[in-house]
Amino acid sequence: MTIDIPDTLIALETTAWEEIRAGRLTVKTAAAVHQGVVAFAEASGEARLAVEERLKRIVRHGETG
């Protein structure tokens, strides 16, 4: 089963990934991603780690559907 990650969470992770690649990730950005992942995992009933892994595959590796 594929976890359907919302666009808002993808946008947060995209910002974080851009900051990481530029060497300027902020605590604020990292915390926003973490909070978004936790909230989505709780609301969807998915494991937090599974949500985070899926999100990173989408943003960092261009994985789809």
Backbone as XML, in Angstrom:
<?xml version="1.0"?>
<chain id="A" units="angstrom">
  <residue number="1" name="MET">
    <atom name="N" x="0.827" y="-1.186" z="0.000"/>
    <atom name="CA" x="0.000" y="0.000" z="0.000"/>
    <atom name="C" x="0.872" y="1.251" z="0.000"/>
  </residue>
  <residue number="2" name="THR">
    <atom name="N" x="0.478" y="2.229" z="-0.798"/>
    <atom name="CA" x="1.194" y="3.482" z="-0.881"/>
    <atom name="C" x="0.494" y="4.518" z="-0.018"/>
  </residue>
  <residue number="3" name="ILE">
    <atom name="N" x="1.270" y="5.249" z="0.729"/>
    <atom name="CA" x="0.728" y="6.306" z="1.576"/>
    <atom name="C" x="0.553" y="7.552" z="0.719"/>
  </residue>
  <residue number="4" name="ASP">
    <atom name="N" x="-0.635" y="8.121" z="0.718"/>
    <atom name="CA" x="-0.946" y="9.320" z="-0.053"/>
    <atom name="C" x="-0.585" y="10.555" z="0.771"/>
  </residue>
  <residue number="5" name="ILE">
    <atom name="N" x="0.593" y="11.089" z="0.522"/>
    <atom name="CA" x="1.108" y="12.230" z="1.277"/>
    <atom name="C" x="0.478" y="13.520" z="0.748"/>
  </residue>
  <residue number="6" name="PRO">
    <atom name="N" x="-0.031" y="14.383" z="1.630"/>
    <atom name="CA" x="-0.638" y="15.639" z="1.171"/>
    <atom name="C" x="0.406" y="16.615" z="0.613"/>
  </residue>
  <residue number="7" name="ASP">
    <atom name="N" x="-0.045" y="17.447" z="-0.311"/>
    <atom name="CA" x="0.841" y="18.425" z="-0.950"/>
    <atom name="C" x="1.490" y="19.371" z="0.050"/>
  </residue>
  <residue number="8" name="THR">
    <atom name="N" x="0.768" y="19.714" z="1.098"/>
    <atom name="CA" x="1.327" y="20.637" z="2.089"/>
    <atom name="C" x="2.555" y="20.044" z="2.775"/>
  </residue>
  <residue number="9" name="LEU">
    <atom name="N" x="2.509" y="18.754" z="3.039"/>
    <atom name="CA" x="3.647" y="18.086" z="3.680"/>
    <atom name="C" x="4.802" y="17.931" z="2.694"/>
  </residue>
  <residue number="10" name="ILE">
    <atom name="N" x="4.480" y="17.676" z="1.446"/>
    <atom name="CA" x="5.515" y="17.597" z="0.409"/>
    <atom name="C" x="6.215" y="18.947" z="0.279"/>
  </residue>
  <residue number="11" name="ALA">
    <atom name="N" x="5.456" y="20.022" z="0.331"/>
    <atom name="CA" x="6.040" y="21.365" z="0.230"/>
    <atom name="C" x="6.974" y="21.647" z="1.410"/>
  </residue>
  <residue number="12" name="LEU">
    <atom name="N" x="6.574" y="21.254" z="2.609"/>
    <atom name="CA" x="7.441" y="21.436" z="3.781"/>
    <atom name="C" x="8.749" y="20.680" z="3.629"/>
  </residue>
  <residue number="13" name="GLU">
    <atom name="N" x="8.648" y="19.423" z="3.211"/>
    <atom name="CA" x="9.858" y="18.598" z="3.045"/>
    <atom name="C" x="10.725" y="19.133" z="1.911"/>
  </residue>
  <residue number="14" name="THR">
    <atom name="N" x="10.109" y="19.646" z="0.860"/>
    <atom name="CA" x="10.874" y="20.230" z="-0.243"/>
    <atom name="C" x="11.691" y="21.416" z="0.250"/>
  </residue>
  <residue number="15" name="THR">
    <atom name="N" x="11.078" y="22.263" z="1.068"/>
    <atom name="CA" x="11.803" y="23.398" z="1.642"/>
    <atom name="C" x="12.962" y="22.910" z="2.502"/>
  </residue>
  <residue number="16" name="ALA">
    <atom name="N" x="12.709" y="21.913" z="3.331"/>
    <atom name="CA" x="13.768" y="21.377" z="4.189"/>
    <atom name="C" x="14.900" y="20.796" z="3.361"/>
  </residue>
  <residue number="17" name="TRP">
    <atom name="N" x="14.567" y="20.058" z="2.313"/>
    <atom name="CA" x="15.584" y="19.428" z="1.468"/>
    <atom name="C" x="16.420" y="20.501" z="0.764"/>
  </residue>
  <residue number="18" name="GLU">
    <atom name="N" x="15.787" y="21.564" z="0.306"/>
    <atom name="CA" x="16.530" y="22.663" z="-0.316"/>
    <atom name="C" x="17.481" y="23.310" z="0.695"/>
  </residue>
  <residue number="19" name="GLU">
    <atom name="N" x="17.007" y="23.497" z="1.913"/>
    <atom name="CA" x="17.857" y="24.083" z="2.957"/>
    <atom name="C" x="19.014" y="23.149" z="3.306"/>
  </residue>
  <residue number="20" name="ILE">
    <atom name="N" x="18.753" y="21.847" z="3.377"/>
    <atom name="CA" x="19.813" y="20.877" z="3.671"/>
    <atom name="C" x="20.882" y="20.942" z="2.594"/>
  </residue>
  <residue number="21" name="ARG">
    <atom name="N" x="20.456" y="20.938" z="1.347"/>
    <atom name="CA" x="21.414" y="20.951" z="0.237"/>
    <atom name="C" x="22.213" y="22.237" z="0.189"/>
  </residue>
  <residue number="22" name="ALA">
    <atom name="N" x="21.647" y="23.332" z="0.689"/>
    <atom name="CA" x="22.345" y="24.615" z="0.722"/>
    <atom name="C" x="23.159" y="24.792" z="2.011"/>
  </residue>
  <residue number="23" name="GLY">
    <atom name="N" x="23.062" y="23.813" z="2.920"/>
    <atom name="CA" x="23.794" y="23.893" z="4.182"/>
    <atom name="C" x="23.211" y="24.897" z="5.152"/>
  </residue>
  <residue number="24" name="ARG">
    <atom name="N" x="21.887" y="25.126" z="5.068"/>
    <atom name="CA" x="21.282" y="26.133" z="5.941"/>
    <atom name="C" x="19.928" y="25.695" z="6.514"/>
  </residue>
  <residue number="25" name="LEU">
    <atom name="N" x="19.797" y="24.430" z="6.829"/>
    <atom name="CA" x="18.554" y="23.947" z="7.442"/>
    <atom name="C" x="18.371" y="24.616" z="8.801"/>
  </residue>
  <residue number="26" name="THR">
    <atom name="N" x="17.171" y="25.166" z="9.014"/>
    <atom name="CA" x="16.884" y="25.823" z="10.282"/>
    <atom name="C" x="16.089" y="24.882" z="11.187"/>
  </residue>
  <residue number="27" name="VAL">
    <atom name="N" x="16.161" y="25.152" z="12.455"/>
    <atom name="CA" x="15.384" y="24.389" z="13.428"/>
    <atom name="C" x="13.895" y="24.572" z="13.146"/>
  </residue>
  <residue number="28" name="LYS">
    <atom name="N" x="13.506" y="25.772" z="12.780"/>
    <atom name="CA" x="12.098" y="26.063" z="12.485"/>
    <atom name="C" x="11.584" y="25.177" z="11.344"/>
  </residue>
  <residue number="29" name="THR">
    <atom name="N" x="12.351" y="25.059" z="10.279"/>
    <atom name="CA" x="11.941" y="24.235" z="9.141"/>
    <atom name="C" x="11.897" y="22.764" z="9.527"/>
  </residue>
  <residue number="30" name="ALA">
    <atom name="N" x="12.937" y="22.298" z="10.203"/>
    <atom name="CA" x="12.987" y="20.890" z="10.615"/>
    <atom name="C" x="11.826" y="20.555" z="11.545"/>
  </residue>
  <residue number="31" name="ALA">
    <atom name="N" x="11.519" y="21.450" z="12.464"/>
    <atom name="CA" x="10.419" y="21.214" z="13.400"/>
    <atom name="C" x="9.074" y="21.200" z="12.676"/>
  </residue>
  <residue number="32" name="ALA">
    <atom name="N" x="8.909" y="22.065" z="11.689"/>
    <atom name="CA" x="7.654" y="22.107" z="10.932"/>
    <atom name="C" x="7.437" y="20.788" z="10.186"/>
  </residue>
  <residue number="33" name="VAL">
    <atom name="N" x="8.489" y="20.258" z="9.590"/>
    <atom name="CA" x="8.373" y="18.976" z="8.889"/>
    <atom name="C" x="8.033" y="17.873" z="9.888"/>
  </residue>
  <residue number="34" name="HIS">
    <atom name="N" x="8.746" y="17.839" z="10.981"/>
    <atom name="CA" x="8.507" y="16.804" z="11.992"/>
    <atom name="C" x="7.068" y="16.864" z="12.515"/>
  </residue>
  <residue number="35" name="GLN">
    <atom name="N" x="6.614" y="18.049" z="12.849"/>
    <atom name="CA" x="5.249" y="18.201" z="13.352"/>
    <atom name="C" x="4.226" y="17.791" z="12.299"/>
  </residue>
  <residue number="36" name="GLY">
    <atom name="N" x="4.493" y="18.135" z="11.046"/>
    <atom name="CA" x="3.594" y="17.749" z="9.968"/>
    <atom name="C" x="3.531" y="16.248" z="9.783"/>
  </residue>
  <residue number="37" name="VAL">
    <atom name="N" x="4.679" y="15.596" z="9.853"/>
    <atom name="CA" x="4.732" y="14.140" z="9.717"/>
    <atom name="C" x="3.978" y="13.477" z="10.860"/>
  </residue>
  <residue number="38" name="VAL">
    <atom name="N" x="4.226" y="13.918" z="12.079"/>
    <atom name="CA" x="3.557" y="13.342" z="13.248"/>
    <atom name="C" x="2.047" y="13.529" z="13.156"/>
  </residue>
  <residue number="39" name="ALA">
    <atom name="N" x="1.607" y="14.734" z="12.814"/>
    <atom name="CA" x="0.171" y="15.008" z="12.719"/>
    <atom name="C" x="-0.481" y="14.156" z="11.634"/>
  </residue>
  <residue number="40" name="PHE">
    <atom name="N" x="0.170" y="14.048" z="10.477"/>
    <atom name="CA" x="-0.396" y="13.251" z="9.398"/>
    <atom name="C" x="-0.428" y="11.777" z="9.771"/>
  </residue>
  <residue number="41" name="ALA">
    <atom name="N" x="0.633" y="11.293" z="10.389"/>
    <atom name="CA" x="0.679" y="9.883" z="10.795"/>
    <atom name="C" x="-0.439" y="9.566" z="11.782"/>
  </residue>
  <residue number="42" name="GLU">
    <atom name="N" x="-0.633" y="10.425" z="12.754"/>
    <atom name="CA" x="-1.696" y="10.207" z="13.742"/>
    <atom name="C" x="-3.080" y="10.253" z="13.092"/>
  </residue>
  <residue number="43" name="ALA">
    <atom name="N" x="-3.291" y="11.214" z="12.199"/>
    <atom name="CA" x="-4.598" y="11.362" z="11.554"/>
    <atom name="C" x="-4.912" y="10.224" z="10.590"/>
  </residue>
  <residue number="44" name="SER">
    <atom name="N" x="-3.879" y="9.712" z="9.926"/>
    <atom name="CA" x="-4.088" y="8.678" z="8.912"/>
    <atom name="C" x="-3.998" y="7.263" z="9.469"/>
  </residue>
  <residue number="45" name="GLY">
    <atom name="N" x="-3.432" y="7.138" z="10.674"/>
    <atom name="CA" x="-3.250" y="5.814" z="11.254"/>
    <atom name="C" x="-2.019" y="5.091" z="10.739"/>
  </residue>
  <residue number="46" name="GLU">
    <atom name="N" x="-1.204" y="5.782" z="9.967"/>
    <atom name="CA" x="0.036" y="5.208" z="9.447"/>
    <atom name="C" x="1.153" y="5.374" z="10.485"/>
  </residue>
  <residue number="47" name="ALA">
    <atom name="N" x="2.149" y="4.531" z="10.398"/>
    <atom name="CA" x="3.317" y="4.656" z="11.272"/>
    <atom name="C" x="4.108" y="5.903" z="10.885"/>
  </residue>
  <residue number="48" name="ARG">
    <atom name="N" x="4.563" y="6.643" z="11.879"/>
    <atom name="CA" x="5.326" y="7.862" z="11.615"/>
    <atom name="C" x="6.525" y="7.589" z="10.725"/>
  </residue>
  <residue number="49" name="LEU">
    <atom name="N" x="7.251" y="6.534" z="11.001"/>
    <atom name="CA" x="8.436" y="6.214" z="10.209"/>
    <atom name="C" x="8.070" y="5.929" z="8.758"/>
  </residue>
  <residue number="50" name="ALA">
    <atom name="N" x="6.984" y="5.232" z="8.528"/>
    <atom name="CA" x="6.547" y="4.937" z="7.160"/>
    <atom name="C" x="6.186" y="6.219" z="6.415"/>
  </residue>
  <residue number="51" name="VAL">
    <atom name="N" x="5.538" y="7.136" z="7.107"/>
    <atom name="CA" x="5.183" y="8.420" z="6.496"/>
    <atom name="C" x="6.450" y="9.184" z="6.138"/>
  </residue>
  <residue number="52" name="GLU">
    <atom name="N" x="7.382" y="9.239" z="7.069"/>
    <atom name="CA" x="8.626" y="9.970" z="6.833"/>
    <atom name="C" x="9.417" y="9.361" z="5.684"/>
  </residue>
  <residue number="53" name="GLU">
    <atom name="N" x="9.503" y="8.047" z="5.639"/>
    <atom name="CA" x="10.232" y="7.381" z="4.556"/>
    <atom name="C" x="9.585" y="7.657" z="3.202"/>
  </residue>
  <residue number="54" name="ARG">
    <atom name="N" x="8.267" y="7.549" z="3.131"/>
    <atom name="CA" x="7.540" y="7.812" z="1.889"/>
    <atom name="C" x="7.744" y="9.253" z="1.446"/>
  </residue>
  <residue number="55" name="LEU">
    <atom name="N" x="7.654" y="10.181" z="2.378"/>
    <atom name="CA" x="7.835" y="11.596" z="2.079"/>
    <atom name="C" x="9.217" y="11.862" z="1.497"/>
  </residue>
  <residue number="56" name="LYS">
    <atom name="N" x="10.234" y="11.291" z="2.092"/>
    <atom name="CA" x="11.602" y="11.497" z="1.609"/>
    <atom name="C" x="11.807" y="10.868" z="0.235"/>
  </residue>
  <residue number="57" name="ARG">
    <atom name="N" x="11.189" y="9.715" z="-0.014"/>
    <atom name="CA" x="11.307" y="9.098" z="-1.336"/>
    <atom name="C" x="10.662" y="9.984" z="-2.411"/>
  </residue>
  <residue number="58" name="ILE">
    <atom name="N" x="9.554" y="10.611" z="-2.057"/>
    <atom name="CA" x="8.877" y="11.496" z="-3.003"/>
    <atom name="C" x="9.740" y="12.727" z="-3.308"/>
  </residue>
  <residue number="59" name="VAL">
    <atom name="N" x="10.196" y="13.404" z="-2.262"/>
    <atom name="CA" x="10.912" y="14.666" z="-2.429"/>
    <atom name="C" x="12.340" y="14.463" z="-2.901"/>
  </residue>
  <residue number="60" name="ARG">
    <atom name="N" x="13.048" y="13.554" z="-2.313"/>
    <atom name="CA" x="14.479" y="13.423" z="-2.597"/>
    <atom name="C" x="14.791" y="12.516" z="-3.772"/>
  </residue>
  <residue number="61" name="HIS">
    <atom name="N" x="13.868" y="11.635" z="-4.115"/>
    <atom name="CA" x="14.150" y="10.673" z="-5.178"/>
    <atom name="C" x="13.121" y="10.717" z="-6.309"/>
  </residue>
  <residue number="62" name="GLY">
    <atom name="N" x="12.174" y="11.645" z="-6.229"/>
    <atom name="CA" x="11.213" y="11.833" z="-7.299"/>
    <atom name="C" x="10.208" y="10.711" z="-7.474"/>
  </residue>
  <residue number="63" name="GLU">
    <atom name="N" x="10.035" y="9.908" z="-6.420"/>
    <atom name="CA" x="9.086" y="8.795" z="-6.498"/>
    <atom name="C" x="7.665" y="9.328" z="-6.584"/>
  </residue>
  <residue number="64" name="THR">
    <atom name="N" x="6.841" y="8.661" z="-7.330"/>
    <atom name="CA" x="5.433" y="9.042" z="-7.451"/>
    <atom name="C" x="4.544" y="7.858" z="-7.115"/>
  </residue>
  <residue number="65" name="GLY">
    <atom name="N" x="3.228" y="8.153" z="-7.059"/>
    <atom name="CA" x="2.158" y="7.183" z="-6.874"/>
    <atom name="C" x="2.540" y="5.914" z="-6.287"/>
  </residue>
</chain>
